């Protein structure tokens, strides 16, 4: 456990908590968390997750813009449903991305866990896209991905990060409940 990991965990937790609350401040906080984890993943040779952090940075900019434009009359971010066809397309894109990234990193890098890292990274991008699109189903995908991340980080000896991802499962459950309630018309 390094000082970098400790700070990255704290900032990430705050960012996810703010996202679950649909607070606009989640975007700059999550951007900082991405930068910190980019460096950490570089240090431990989880290259797909390192690149994922850079892509998350771009997705965060998109999400920030989308959320700013996706507010209701009361100023709150409006939750949208995820159509079945869009869900299927997203999951198919995640699977294709996992195969492409996994093949590349298993053949051209010294990645520690190329296939697992690639799969989790690819599906994380799908979940992040659904988050930016304000779709409550994003939290269900985050739950699945984060559970698997816990195991990967334990294997890599990133105990604090594994703990963060365990907590993120809980935050994702909270986020899903809150967002579903909002989409059902509750506040």
Protein Blocks (a to p, Z undefined) as FASTA:
>chain_A
ZZklmmmmmmmmmmmmmmmnopaklmmmmmmmmmmmmmmmmmnopaklmmmmmmmmmmmm
mmmmmmmmmccfkopacdddddfklmmmmmmmmmmmmmmmmmmmmmmmccfblmlmmmmm
mmmmmmmmmmmnopaklmmmmmmmmmmmmmmmmmnopaklmmmmmmmmmmmmmmmmmmmm
mmnopZZ
